[in-house]
Amino acid sequence: MRRARLISLTAVLLLPLVAHADDVDIPELGLRLTALPSSTTQTQAQVTQHPTGYDAVMRLGIASLTISREDEPVPPGSDVADPRYRAQLDRQYRGGIESKALGAPTADLTRYTCLTYVIVDQHLYRLAVTADGSPGRPPEFDALVKALSGVTFEGVRRANHS
């Protein structure tokens, strides 16, 4: 009887953790997010094609996660750890978010941002979490920043439009 209560208590305590994260596949960008809060779903991932690649935007309350993938390979020797290369990327992308904080969550007045650049298989990915928050940092922002740890990169899968 005591063991049954322990199993029931364990199940009750772990259920919110199991229900908390959902997997989202974004084949056009060649990635999978495995730690998104359950209220951020595949249907909320808006994927758009632009002349140089694809973008995906997901929203969680007042926070958003935007992931961009460039179709053209990066030039040989490109290194996202190089501040000059990051500054060039910051100028290239719209939106006025700069990577000067090296991907760490930062606050500029009431606009919170976390920006990371990654090169995978010679293709540039830009991952940006943003949220407006006042008087403090919104919990949705922190949840999406935490979800970045669950990004895995896979082969790009796109439908042929012949």
The 8 nearest C-alpha neighbors of each residue, nearest first, counted from 0:
[[1, 3, 2, 4, 5, 6, 7, 8],
 [0, 2, 4, 3, 5, 6, 7, 8],
 [1, 3, 5, 0, 4, 6, 7, 8],
 [4, 2, 6, 0, 5, 1, 7, 8],
 [5, 3, 7, 1, 2, 6, 8, 0],
 [4, 6, 2, 8, 3, 7, 9, 1],
 [5, 7, 9, 3, 4, 8, 10, 2],
 [8, 6, 4, 10, 5, 9, 3, 11],
 [7, 9, 5, 11, 10, 6, 4, 12],
 [10, 8, 6, 12, 7, 11, 5, 13],
 [9, 11, 7, 13, 8, 12, 14, 6],
 [12, 10, 8, 14, 9, 13, 7, 15],
 [11, 13, 9, 10, 14, 8, 15, 16],
 [12, 14, 10, 16, 15, 11, 9, 17],
 [13, 15, 17, 16, 11, 12, 10, 18],
 [16, 14, 18, 17, 13, 19, 12, 11],
 [17, 15, 19, 13, 14, 18, 20, 12],
 [16, 18, 14, 19, 15, 13, 20, 21],
 [17, 19, 15, 16, 20, 14, 37, 21],
 [20, 18, 16, 37, 36, 17, 15, 21],
 [21, 19, 36, 34, 37, 35, 18, 17],
 [20, 22, 37, 35, 34, 33, 36, 23],
 [23, 21, 33, 32, 34, 35, 24, 20],
 [22, 24, 32, 41, 31, 21, 33, 25],
 [25, 23, 31, 26, 30, 32, 22, 41],
 [24, 26, 30, 27, 28, 31, 29, 23],
 [25, 27, 29, 156, 28, 155, 24, 30],
 [28, 26, 157, 156, 25, 29, 155, 53],
 [29, 27, 26, 30, 25, 155, 68, 53],
 [30, 28, 155, 26, 153, 154, 27, 152],
 [31, 29, 152, 153, 25, 151, 28, 26],
 [30, 32, 24, 151, 23, 150, 25, 33],
 [31, 33, 150, 23, 149, 22, 34, 151],
 [34, 32, 22, 149, 35, 21, 31, 150],
 [33, 35, 146, 149, 20, 32, 21, 36],
 [36, 34, 20, 146, 21, 33, 37, 39],
 [37, 35, 20, 19, 38, 39, 21, 34],
 [36, 38, 20, 21, 19, 39, 35, 18],
 [37, 39, 36, 40, 59, 35, 19, 21],
 [40, 38, 37, 36, 59, 35, 43, 58],
 [41, 39, 43, 42, 38, 37, 23, 44],
 [42, 40, 44, 43, 23, 39, 24, 22],
 [41, 43, 40, 44, 45, 39, 57, 23],
 [42, 44, 40, 41, 57, 45, 39, 58],
 [45, 43, 57, 41, 56, 42, 55, 46],
 [44, 46, 56, 55, 43, 47, 57, 42],
 [47, 45, 55, 54, 44, 56, 48, 53],
 [48, 46, 54, 53, 55, 45, 49, 56],
 [47, 49, 53, 52, 54, 46, 50, 51],
 [48, 50, 52, 51, 53, 47, 54, 69],
 [51, 49, 52, 48, 53, 70, 69, 47],
 [52, 50, 49, 69, 70, 71, 53, 48],
 [53, 51, 69, 70, 49, 68, 50, 48],
 [54, 52, 48, 68, 47, 67, 49, 28],
 [53, 55, 67, 47, 66, 46, 48, 68],
 [56, 54, 46, 66, 45, 65, 44, 47],
 [55, 57, 65, 45, 44, 64, 66, 46],
 [58, 56, 44, 64, 63, 43, 65, 45],
 [59, 57, 63, 62, 60, 64, 39, 56],
 [58, 60, 62, 39, 139, 63, 61, 57],
 [59, 61, 62, 58, 139, 63, 140, 38],
 [60, 62, 130, 59, 63, 139, 131, 58],
 [63, 61, 130, 140, 59, 60, 129, 139],
 [64, 62, 58, 129, 128, 57, 59, 65],
 [63, 65, 128, 57, 56, 127, 58, 66],
 [66, 64, 56, 127, 55, 126, 63, 128],
 [65, 67, 126, 55, 125, 54, 127, 56],
 [66, 68, 54, 125, 124, 53, 55, 65],
 [69, 67, 124, 53, 52, 123, 28, 70],
 [68, 70, 52, 123, 71, 51, 122, 67],
 [71, 69, 52, 51, 72, 68, 122, 53],
 [72, 70, 69, 73, 122, 51, 52, 123],
 [73, 71, 122, 121, 70, 74, 123, 69],
 [72, 74, 121, 122, 71, 75, 77, 123],
 [75, 73, 77, 76, 72, 121, 71, 122],
 [76, 74, 77, 73, 121, 72, 78, 122],
 [75, 77, 78, 74, 73, 79, 121, 84],
 [78, 76, 75, 74, 73, 79, 84, 81],
 [77, 79, 80, 81, 76, 84, 118, 85],
 [78, 80, 81, 85, 116, 84, 117, 77],
 [79, 81, 78, 82, 85, 84, 101, 83],
 [80, 82, 79, 84, 83, 78, 85, 77],
 [83, 81, 85, 84, 86, 80, 79, 99],
 [84, 82, 86, 85, 81, 87, 88, 80],
 [83, 85, 87, 81, 86, 82, 88, 79],
 [86, 84, 88, 82, 87, 83, 79, 89],
 [85, 87, 89, 83, 88, 84, 82, 90],
 [88, 86, 84, 90, 85, 89, 83, 91],
 [89, 87, 91, 85, 90, 86, 84, 92],
 [88, 90, 86, 97, 87, 91, 92, 85],
 [89, 91, 87, 88, 92, 86, 93, 95],
 [90, 92, 88, 89, 87, 93, 86, 85],
 [93, 91, 89, 90, 88, 94, 95, 96],
 [92, 94, 95, 91, 90, 96, 89, 88],
 [93, 95, 96, 92, 97, 89, 90, 91],
 [94, 96, 93, 97, 89, 92, 90, 91],
 [97, 95, 94, 98, 89, 112, 114, 93],
 [96, 98, 89, 99, 95, 114, 86, 100],
 [97, 99, 100, 101, 114, 102, 85, 96],
 [98, 100, 101, 97, 102, 82, 86, 85],
 [99, 101, 98, 103, 102, 105, 104, 97],
 [102, 100, 98, 99, 103, 115, 114, 80],
 [103, 101, 114, 115, 113, 100, 98, 104],
 [102, 104, 100, 113, 101, 105, 114, 112],
 [105, 103, 113, 112, 102, 111, 106, 100],
 [106, 104, 112, 111, 103, 113, 107, 100],
 [105, 107, 111, 110, 108, 109, 112, 104],
 [106, 108, 110, 109, 111, 105, 112, 131],
 [107, 109, 110, 106, 111, 133, 132, 131],
 [108, 110, 132, 131, 133, 107, 111, 106],
 [111, 109, 131, 107, 108, 106, 130, 132],
 [112, 110, 106, 130, 129, 105, 131, 109],
 [113, 111, 129, 128, 105, 104, 114, 110],
 [112, 114, 104, 128, 102, 127, 103, 105],
 [115, 113, 127, 102, 98, 126, 112, 128],
 [114, 116, 102, 126, 125, 127, 117, 113],
 [115, 117, 125, 124, 79, 126, 114, 118],
 [118, 116, 124, 123, 119, 125, 115, 79],
 [117, 119, 123, 122, 121, 124, 120, 116],
 [120, 118, 122, 121, 117, 123, 124, 152],
 [119, 121, 122, 118, 72, 123, 73, 154],
 [120, 122, 72, 119, 73, 118, 123, 74],
 [123, 121, 72, 119, 118, 120, 73, 69],
 [122, 124, 118, 69, 68, 117, 73, 119],
 [125, 123, 68, 117, 67, 116, 118, 126],
 [124, 126, 116, 67, 66, 115, 127, 117],
 [127, 125, 66, 115, 114, 65, 116, 124],
 [128, 126, 114, 65, 113, 64, 115, 129],
 [127, 129, 64, 113, 112, 63, 65, 144],
 [130, 128, 112, 111, 63, 62, 127, 113],
 [131, 129, 62, 111, 110, 61, 140, 132],
 [130, 132, 110, 109, 111, 61, 133, 129],
 [133, 131, 109, 136, 135, 137, 134, 130],
 [134, 132, 135, 109, 136, 131, 137, 110],
 [133, 135, 132, 136, 109, 137, 131, 108],
 [136, 134, 133, 132, 137, 109, 138, 131],
 [135, 137, 132, 138, 133, 111, 140, 134],
 [136, 138, 139, 140, 132, 135, 141, 130],
 [137, 139, 141, 140, 142, 136, 143, 62],
 [140, 138, 142, 137, 141, 62, 59, 143],
 [141, 139, 62, 143, 138, 142, 137, 130],
 [140, 142, 144, 138, 139, 143, 145, 137],
 [141, 143, 139, 145, 140, 144, 146, 138],
 [144, 142, 146, 145, 140, 141, 139, 147],
 [145, 143, 141, 146, 147, 142, 140, 128],
 [144, 146, 142, 143, 147, 148, 141, 34],
 [145, 147, 143, 34, 35, 148, 144, 149],
 [148, 146, 149, 145, 144, 150, 143, 32],
 [147, 149, 146, 150, 145, 34, 144, 33],
 [150, 148, 33, 34, 147, 146, 32, 151],
 [151, 149, 32, 147, 148, 31, 33, 152],
 [152, 150, 31, 30, 32, 149, 153, 33],
 [151, 153, 30, 29, 31, 150, 154, 119],
 [154, 152, 29, 30, 155, 151, 31, 26],
 [153, 155, 29, 156, 152, 30, 26, 28],
 [154, 156, 29, 26, 27, 28, 153, 157],
 [157, 155, 26, 27, 154, 29, 158, 28],
 [156, 158, 27, 159, 155, 26, 28, 160],
 [157, 159, 160, 156, 27, 161, 26, 155],
 [160, 158, 161, 157, 156, 27, 155, 26],
 [159, 161, 158, 157, 156, 48, 27, 47],
 [160, 159, 158, 157, 156, 48, 27, 155]]
